C-alpha cells in the first residue's frame, strides 16, 4: 500500500483520513488506539477529524500502534511534512506575535538534530548579529525588543555539538546592504567565525558563473514556515547543488 503525497489533494484533510483508514484496517477502535499511544481518545478523534495537527512524535506512536509497514511510515511522514507546512503573511505573524513564533522555533530546534537551510535573500536569525536582526524587523510597528532577545537566545543551539547545521546562502543574501558598511562587515565577520564550529557547514553560491538551475525558494512576499517536531526531523533543504564553501 503506497500513497503519493502530491496526489492526495489537501494534505491536512488527507492525512487525517489516512490515519483513520489505517486504524480501521488494524481493527482498532479510537479508544483502544488511544490507550496504545498513551493519548486521550478525544485527541485521537480530533486528529482523525482534521481538527488537531499531530506532531511527528504523535504519528510515530500511531503508526507503531497500527503496525504500519516501513514504506507506509515513510510516506505518511512525507505527507505530514506537507500538512505541517504553512504559508503566513506578515499580518498573520504580527497577529500571533513574533515573540511566540520564536518560542515555537526554539522548541523545534531543541527537539531536532539536523538542520539544513537555503537562504535566498537574507541571512537567517541564527547567523545574524543583533544589528542585522533589528534591521530585519524594522517593518514591524510593534515593540520587537523581546523578539530580538529571543532570536539571540536561539543562537545558543549552534554550540550544541550533538546537532548538525548546513547553511546554503546566495551571494546576494550575504551582500545585500541591509546595514551600513561597517555593520555589514561585522555581520560577514560573524558568518566567517561560525565556520570554525565543527558542527556548522556554511556555503555560498556565487553570482559569477553559469548555473543551469534556478533557486526554488521564491516565497516572497510570504514566509514559508515548516514546523516539524521529533528527534531527527528539522528544517531541511535538499538540492543537487554542490556545497561551495567560501572564506567570507
C-alpha positions as CSV (number, residue, x, y, z in Angstrom):
1,X,0.0,0.0,0.0
2,X,1.6,3.3,-1.1
3,X,0.5,6.9,-1.1
4,X,1.8,9.7,-3.2
5,X,1.6,13.0,-1.2
6,X,1.4,15.0,-4.4
7,X,-1.8,13.2,-5.4
8,X,-3.6,13.5,-2.1
9,X,-5.1,17.0,-2.5
10,X,-5.4,18.8,0.8
11,X,-2.6,17.4,3.0
12,X,-4.2,18.1,6.4
13,X,-7.5,16.5,5.5
14,X,-5.9,13.6,3.6
15,X,-3.6,12.9,6.5
16,X,-6.5,12.8,8.9
17,X,-8.5,10.4,6.6
18,X,-5.4,8.2,6.1
19,X,-4.8,7.8,9.8
20,X,-8.4,6.8,10.3
21,X,-8.2,4.2,7.5
22,X,-5.0,2.7,9.0
23,X,-6.7,2.4,12.4
24,X,-9.7,0.7,11.0
25,X,-7.6,-1.7,8.9
26,X,-5.7,-2.6,12.1
27,X,-9.1,-3.5,13.7
28,X,-8.8,-0.9,16.5
29,X,-11.3,1.4,18.0
30,X,-10.4,5.0,18.8
31,X,-10.3,4.2,22.5
32,X,-8.0,1.2,22.0
33,X,-5.7,3.2,19.8
34,X,-5.6,6.0,22.3
35,X,-4.5,3.5,25.1
36,X,-1.8,2.0,22.9
37,X,-0.5,5.5,22.1
38,X,-0.8,6.8,25.7
39,X,-3.1,9.6,24.4
40,X,-6.6,10.6,25.2
41,X,-9.4,9.3,23.0
42,X,-10.5,12.9,22.3
43,X,-7.1,13.7,20.9
44,X,-7.3,10.7,18.5
45,X,-10.7,11.9,17.5
46,X,-9.5,15.4,16.8
47,X,-6.6,14.2,14.8
48,X,-8.8,11.9,12.7
49,X,-11.3,14.6,12.0
50,X,-8.6,17.1,11.0
51,X,-9.2,19.4,14.0
52,X,-5.8,18.8,15.5
53,X,-2.5,18.6,13.7
54,X,-0.4,15.6,15.0
55,X,3.3,16.1,15.8
56,X,5.7,13.7,14.2
57,X,6.0,12.1,17.7
58,X,2.2,11.5,17.7
59,X,2.5,10.0,14.2
60,X,5.3,7.7,15.2
61,X,3.1,6.4,18.1
62,X,0.1,5.9,16.0
63,X,1.9,4.2,13.2
64,X,3.6,1.9,15.6
65,X,0.3,1.1,17.3
66,X,-1.4,0.1,13.9
67,X,1.7,-1.8,12.9
68,X,2.2,0.1,9.7
69,X,4.8,-1.3,7.3
70,X,8.0,0.8,6.8
71,X,7.1,2.1,3.4
72,X,3.8,3.4,4.7
73,X,5.5,5.0,7.7
74,X,7.9,6.8,5.3
75,X,5.2,8.1,3.1
76,X,2.9,9.2,5.9
77,X,5.8,11.2,7.4
78,X,6.3,12.8,4.0
79,X,2.6,13.7,3.9
80,X,2.8,15.1,7.4
81,X,5.6,17.4,6.3
82,X,3.2,18.8,3.7
83,X,0.5,19.1,6.3
84,X,2.8,20.9,8.6
85,X,3.9,23.4,6.0
86,X,2.2,26.7,6.4
87,X,2.2,29.9,4.4
88,X,1.8,33.0,6.6
89,X,1.9,36.6,5.6
90,X,3.4,39.3,7.8
91,X,0.0,40.4,9.1
92,X,-0.7,36.8,10.3
93,X,2.6,36.7,12.1
94,X,2.1,40.0,13.8
95,X,-1.3,38.9,15.0
96,X,0.0,35.8,16.5
97,X,3.1,37.6,17.9
98,X,6.6,37.4,16.6
99,X,7.9,36.5,20.0
100,X,5.6,33.5,20.1
101,X,7.0,32.3,16.8
102,X,10.5,32.5,18.3
103,X,9.3,30.2,21.2
104,X,7.9,27.7,18.7
105,X,11.1,27.7,16.7
106,X,13.2,27.3,19.8
107,X,11.1,24.2,20.7
108,X,11.6,22.8,17.3
109,X,15.4,23.3,17.4
110,X,15.6,21.7,20.8
111,X,13.9,18.5,19.5
112,X,15.9,18.3,16.3
113,X,19.4,17.1,15.5
114,X,19.9,18.0,11.8
115,X,19.2,21.4,10.2
116,X,19.6,22.4,6.6
117,X,18.7,25.9,5.4
118,X,18.7,27.5,1.9
119,X,18.8,31.3,2.3
120,X,17.9,33.0,-0.9
121,X,17.6,36.7,0.0
122,X,18.5,37.3,3.7
123,X,20.7,35.9,6.5
124,X,18.7,33.8,9.0
125,X,18.4,34.8,12.6
126,X,20.7,32.0,13.8
127,X,23.6,33.6,11.9
128,X,22.7,37.3,12.4
129,X,24.2,40.0,14.6
130,X,21.9,42.0,16.8
131,X,22.1,44.9,14.4
132,X,21.1,42.8,11.5
133,X,18.2,41.2,13.4
134,X,16.9,44.7,14.4
135,X,17.1,45.9,10.8
136,X,15.3,42.8,9.5
137,X,12.4,43.6,11.9
138,X,12.2,47.3,11.0
139,X,8.9,46.7,9.2
140,X,7.1,45.8,12.5
141,X,5.1,48.5,14.1
142,X,5.2,46.7,17.5
143,X,8.0,46.7,20.1
144,X,10.4,44.0,18.9
145,X,12.8,44.1,21.8
146,X,11.7,40.8,23.2
147,X,11.7,39.2,19.8
148,X,15.3,40.3,19.2
149,X,16.3,38.9,22.6
150,X,14.6,35.5,21.8
151,X,16.4,35.4,18.4
152,X,19.7,35.9,20.1
153,X,19.0,33.3,22.7
154,X,18.1,30.8,20.0
155,X,21.7,31.1,18.6
156,X,23.0,29.1,21.5
157,X,21.8,26.0,19.7
158,X,24.6,26.4,17.3
159,X,27.1,25.4,20.0
160,X,25.4,22.1,20.8
161,X,27.8,19.7,19.1
162,X,25.1,16.9,19.1
163,X,23.4,18.9,16.4
164,X,24.5,19.5,12.8
165,X,23.8,22.6,10.7
166,X,24.2,23.2,7.0
167,X,23.5,26.7,5.7
168,X,23.5,27.5,1.9
169,X,23.3,31.2,1.1
170,X,23.3,33.0,-2.2
171,X,25.9,35.7,-2.6
172,X,23.0,38.2,-2.8
173,X,21.9,37.2,0.7
174,X,25.3,37.8,2.1
175,X,26.0,41.1,0.3
176,X,22.6,42.7,0.5
177,X,23.3,46.0,2.3
178,X,20.6,45.8,5.0
179,X,23.0,47.7,7.2
180,X,25.7,50.5,6.8
181,X,29.1,49.2,5.5
182,X,30.7,48.9,9.0
183,X,27.8,47.0,10.4
184,X,27.6,44.7,7.4
185,X,31.4,44.0,7.8
186,X,30.6,42.8,11.4
187,X,27.8,40.6,10.0
188,X,30.1,39.0,7.5
189,X,32.8,38.6,10.2
190,X,30.2,36.6,12.2
191,X,29.5,34.3,9.3
192,X,33.2,33.7,8.9
193,X,33.7,33.0,12.7
194,X,30.8,30.4,12.7
195,X,32.6,28.3,10.0
196,X,35.1,27.4,12.7
197,X,32.4,25.4,14.6
198,X,32.9,21.7,13.8
199,X,29.1,21.1,13.6
200,X,28.3,24.0,11.2
201,X,28.8,24.0,7.5
202,X,28.3,27.2,5.6
203,X,28.3,27.6,1.8
204,X,27.8,30.5,-0.5
205,X,26.6,30.2,-4.1
206,X,28.5,32.9,-6.0
207,X,26.8,35.2,-8.5
208,X,29.5,34.7,-11.1
209,X,29.5,31.7,-13.4
210,X,26.9,29.7,-15.3
211,X,24.2,28.0,-13.3
212,X,21.8,25.7,-15.2
213,X,19.4,25.7,-12.2
214,X,17.3,28.5,-10.6
215,X,16.6,28.7,-6.8
216,X,13.2,27.2,-5.9
217,X,12.7,29.1,-2.7
218,X,10.8,32.0,-4.0
219,X,8.2,32.6,-1.3
220,X,8.3,36.4,-1.0
221,X,6.1,38.3,-0.2
222,X,5.0,35.4,2.1
223,X,7.1,33.5,4.5
224,X,7.2,29.7,4.3
225,X,7.4,28.2,7.8
226,X,7.9,24.5,8.1
227,X,7.0,23.2,11.5
228,X,8.4,19.7,12.2
229,X,8.8,18.1,15.6
230,X,10.6,15.0,16.6
231,X,14.2,13.9,17.2
232,X,15.5,13.7,13.7
233,X,13.2,15.9,11.6
234,X,14.2,19.5,11.4
235,X,14.1,22.4,9.0
236,X,15.5,20.8,5.9
237,X,16.6,21.9,2.4
238,X,17.9,19.4,-0.1
239,X,19.3,20.2,-3.5
240,X,21.6,18.8,-6.2
241,X,23.8,21.9,-6.0
242,X,27.2,21.3,-4.6
243,X,28.3,22.8,-1.3
244,X,30.6,25.7,-2.2
245,X,32.4,26.8,1.0
246,X,34.0,30.2,0.7
247,X,36.1,32.3,3.1
248,X,33.7,35.1,3.9
